[in-house]
Amino acid sequence: MSALVTFIGCGLVLFGFAAEKFAEHRWLAASRPAPLDALAILALTLPAFGLMLMATLAT
């Protein structure tokens, strides 16, 4: 069970990084600062949730 939760946590972190990279490319293409949108929220919350999930398992 712990391996599955670790795998899910790592996947959430990686999906968060991918969302951040996609949002960065989209914002650079617009050549102006972007407002806070769903991709920015995903880029912040997915890695945080994945790390929290793995940390609770480690204790």
N, CA, C and O atoms as a DFTB+ gen file, in Angstrom:
236 C
 N C O
     1  1       0.823      -1.201       0.000
     2  2       0.000       0.000       0.000
     3  2       0.857       1.250       0.000
     4  3       0.511       2.232      -0.657
     5  1       1.978       1.235       0.729
     6  2       2.816       2.425       0.804
     7  2       3.472       2.729      -0.542
     8  3       3.688       3.893      -0.880
     9  1       3.786       1.693      -1.302
    10  2       4.381       1.925      -2.618
    11  2       3.368       2.588      -3.554
    12  3       3.733       3.447      -4.357
    13  1       2.119       2.196      -3.454
    14  2       1.078       2.788      -4.290
    15  2       0.868       4.260      -3.936
    16  3       0.745       5.103      -4.826
    17  1       0.828       4.565      -2.659
    18  2       0.640       5.954      -2.225
    19  2       1.842       6.798      -2.633
    20  3       1.673       7.945      -3.046
    21  1       3.040       6.259      -2.526
    22  2       4.236       6.977      -2.964
    23  2       4.195       7.232      -4.464
    24  3       4.543       8.321      -4.920
    25  1       3.777       6.246      -5.224
    26  2       3.659       6.394      -6.670
    27  2       2.634       7.477      -7.021
    28  3       2.873       8.297      -7.908
    29  1       1.511       7.479      -6.333
    30  2       0.478       8.498      -6.574
    31  2       1.000       9.875      -6.190
    32  3       0.773      10.845      -6.914
    33  1       1.695       9.975      -5.065
    34  2       2.257      11.257      -4.635
    35  2       3.265      11.792      -5.626
    36  3       3.244      12.979      -5.950
    37  1       4.149      10.935      -6.113
    38  2       5.130      11.362      -7.118
    39  2       4.445      11.773      -8.414
    40  3       4.862      12.732      -9.064
    41  1       3.411      11.062      -8.785
    42  2       2.654      11.424      -9.987
    43  2       2.009      12.790      -9.850
    44  3       1.997      13.564     -10.807
    45  1       1.473      13.101      -8.682
    46  2       0.876      14.413      -8.462
    47  2       1.914      15.520      -8.563
    48  3       1.654      16.574      -9.142
    49  1       3.083      15.277      -7.999
    50  2       4.162      16.266      -8.085
    51  2       4.568      16.487      -9.539
    52  3       4.734      17.628      -9.970
    53  1       4.728      15.411     -10.289
    54  2       5.133      15.542     -11.692
    55  2       4.047      16.202     -12.536
    56  3       4.362      16.999     -13.420
    57  1       2.786      15.892     -12.286
    58  2       1.701      16.551     -13.009
    59  2       1.647      18.037     -12.677
    60  3       1.321      18.854     -13.538
    61  1       1.961      18.388     -11.448
    62  2       2.024      19.799     -11.075
    63  2       3.130      20.525     -11.807
    64  3       2.938      21.651     -12.265
    65  1       4.291      19.889     -11.922
    66  2       5.392      20.503     -12.672
    67  2       5.046      20.643     -14.149
    68  3       5.398      21.640     -14.778
    69  1       4.359      19.650     -14.702
    70  2       3.950      19.717     -16.108
    71  2       2.940      20.845     -16.329
    72  3       3.006      21.550     -17.336
    73  1       2.019      21.015     -15.402
    74  2       1.047      22.107     -15.509
    75  2       1.747      23.456     -15.435
    76  3       1.375      24.395     -16.138
    77  1       2.757      23.549     -14.587
    78  2       3.515      24.797     -14.483
    79  2       4.252      25.096     -15.787
    80  3       4.253      26.239     -16.244
    81  1       4.866      24.103     -16.381
    82  2       5.606      24.299     -17.627
    83  2       4.656      24.694     -18.759
    84  3       4.970      25.583     -19.550
    85  1       3.507      24.044     -18.836
    86  2       2.524      24.383     -19.858
    87  2       2.012      25.803     -19.670
    88  3       1.867      26.548     -20.639
    89  1       1.738      26.179     -18.430
    90  2       1.253      27.533     -18.146
    91  2       2.324      28.569     -18.482
    92  3       2.005      29.649     -18.980
    93  1       3.580      28.252     -18.216
    94  2       4.663      29.186     -18.530
    95  2       4.755      29.427     -20.038
    96  3       4.914      30.565     -20.478
    97  1       4.657      28.368     -20.815
    98  2       4.710      28.538     -22.272
    99  2       3.516      29.345     -22.784
   100  3       3.648      30.165     -23.692
   101  1       2.363      29.100     -22.191
   102  2       1.179      29.835     -22.606
   103  2       1.290      31.315     -22.247
   104  3       0.881      32.181     -23.021
   105  1       1.849      31.601     -21.059
   106  2       1.993      32.989     -20.632
   107  2       3.040      33.716     -21.469
   108  3       2.870      34.891     -21.794
   109  1       4.122      33.022     -21.819
   110  2       5.146      33.648     -22.655
   111  2       4.628      33.925     -24.057
   112  3       5.011      34.918     -24.675
   113  1       3.767      33.062     -24.560
   114  2       3.184      33.282     -25.882
   115  2       2.270      34.504     -25.879
   116  3       2.145      35.190     -26.893
   117  1       1.645      34.772     -24.762
   118  2       0.763      35.933     -24.661
   119  2       1.565      37.225     -24.486
   120  3       1.034      38.316     -24.694
   121  1       2.841      37.108     -24.105
   122  2       3.785      38.222     -23.882
   123  2       3.217      39.310     -22.972
   124  3       3.402      40.503     -23.210
   125  1       2.537      38.878     -21.950
   126  2       2.069      39.783     -20.901
   127  2       1.818      38.956     -19.649
   128  3       1.607      37.746     -19.735
   129  1       1.840      39.593     -18.495
   130  2       1.571      38.828     -17.274
   131  2       0.151      38.269     -17.280
   132  3      -0.803      38.968     -17.624
   133  1       0.030      37.046     -16.907
   134  2      -1.276      36.388     -16.929
   135  2      -1.936      36.495     -15.563
   136  3      -1.248      36.507     -14.542
   137  1      -3.225      36.570     -15.535
   138  2      -3.922      36.537     -14.254
   139  2      -3.870      35.134     -13.657
   140  3      -3.513      34.171     -14.336
   141  1      -4.216      35.035     -12.423
   142  2      -4.257      33.734     -11.776
   143  2      -5.360      32.895     -12.422
   144  3      -6.524      33.297     -12.442
   145  1      -4.988      31.733     -12.945
   146  2      -5.970      30.888     -13.613
   147  2      -5.872      29.464     -13.076
   148  3      -5.141      29.196     -12.122
   149  1      -6.600      28.575     -13.687
   150  2      -6.665      27.199     -13.191
   151  2      -5.322      26.493     -13.286
   152  3      -4.992      25.693     -12.410
   153  1      -4.538      26.767     -14.323
   154  2      -3.233      26.113     -14.440
   155  2      -2.284      26.555     -13.337
   156  3      -1.509      25.750     -12.822
   157  1      -2.342      27.831     -12.972
   158  2      -1.487      28.307     -11.888
   159  2      -1.886      27.669     -10.562
   160  3      -1.032      27.334      -9.741
   161  1      -3.169      27.509     -10.365
   162  2      -3.637      26.874      -9.131
   163  2      -3.231      25.400      -9.101
   164  3      -2.814      24.895      -8.059
   165  1      -3.351      24.711     -10.234
   166  2      -2.912      23.314     -10.299
   167  2      -1.409      23.185     -10.089
   168  3      -0.948      22.257      -9.424
   169  1      -0.646      24.115     -10.654
   170  2       0.810      24.070     -10.514
   171  2       1.233      24.245      -9.060
   172  3       2.299      23.770      -8.668
   173  1       0.428      24.907      -8.268
   174  2       0.750      25.084      -6.855
   175  2       0.200      23.961      -5.983
   176  3       0.884      23.494      -5.072
   177  1      -1.003      23.531      -6.247
   178  2      -1.645      22.588      -5.332
   179  2      -1.273      21.126      -5.569
   180  3      -1.183      20.358      -4.611
   181  1      -1.055      20.726      -6.816
   182  2      -0.739      19.314      -7.063
   183  2       0.572      18.885      -6.407
   184  3       0.588      17.859      -5.726
   185  1       1.682      19.628      -6.580
   186  2       2.897      19.206      -5.878
   187  2       2.754      19.265      -4.359
   188  3       3.265      18.397      -3.652
   189  1       2.067      20.279      -3.861
   190  2       1.893      20.378      -2.412
   191  2       1.084      19.204      -1.871
   192  3       1.421      18.643      -0.829
   193  1       0.024      18.837      -2.573
   194  2      -0.799      17.715      -2.136
   195  2      -0.033      16.396      -2.231
   196  3      -0.138      15.549      -1.344
   197  1       0.737      16.224      -3.308
   198  2       1.530      14.998      -3.455
   199  2       2.583      14.857      -2.373
   200  3       2.777      13.768      -1.832
   201  1       3.269      15.955      -2.050
   202  2       4.275      15.912      -0.986
   203  2       3.629      15.677       0.375
   204  3       4.175      14.951       1.207
   205  1       2.470      16.286       0.604
   206  2       1.768      16.072       1.861
   207  2       1.339      14.612       1.992
   208  3       1.430      14.028       3.072
   209  1       0.878      14.036       0.905
   210  2       0.466      12.630       0.916
   211  2       1.634      11.720       1.267
   212  3       1.493      10.807       2.081
   213  1       2.782      11.966       0.656
   214  2       3.956      11.131       0.953
   215  2       4.481      11.376       2.358
   216  3       4.973      10.447       2.999
   217  1       4.388      12.612       2.853
   218  2       4.877      12.913       4.197
   219  2       4.004      12.269       5.277
   220  3       4.516      11.809       6.298
   221  1       2.708      12.237       5.053
   222  2       1.846      11.597       6.057
   223  2       2.065      10.103       6.099
   224  3       1.877       9.476       7.142
   225  1       2.454       9.529       4.992
   226  2       2.734       8.102       4.971
   227  2       4.044       7.795       5.694
   228  3       4.182       6.733       6.301
   229  1       4.999       8.710       5.636
   230  2       6.314       8.471       6.225
   231  2       6.281       8.522       7.751
   232  3       7.171       7.982       8.408
   233  1       5.270       9.162       8.314
   234  2       5.239       9.281       9.781
   235  2       4.549       8.119      10.445
   236  3       4.447       8.081      11.671
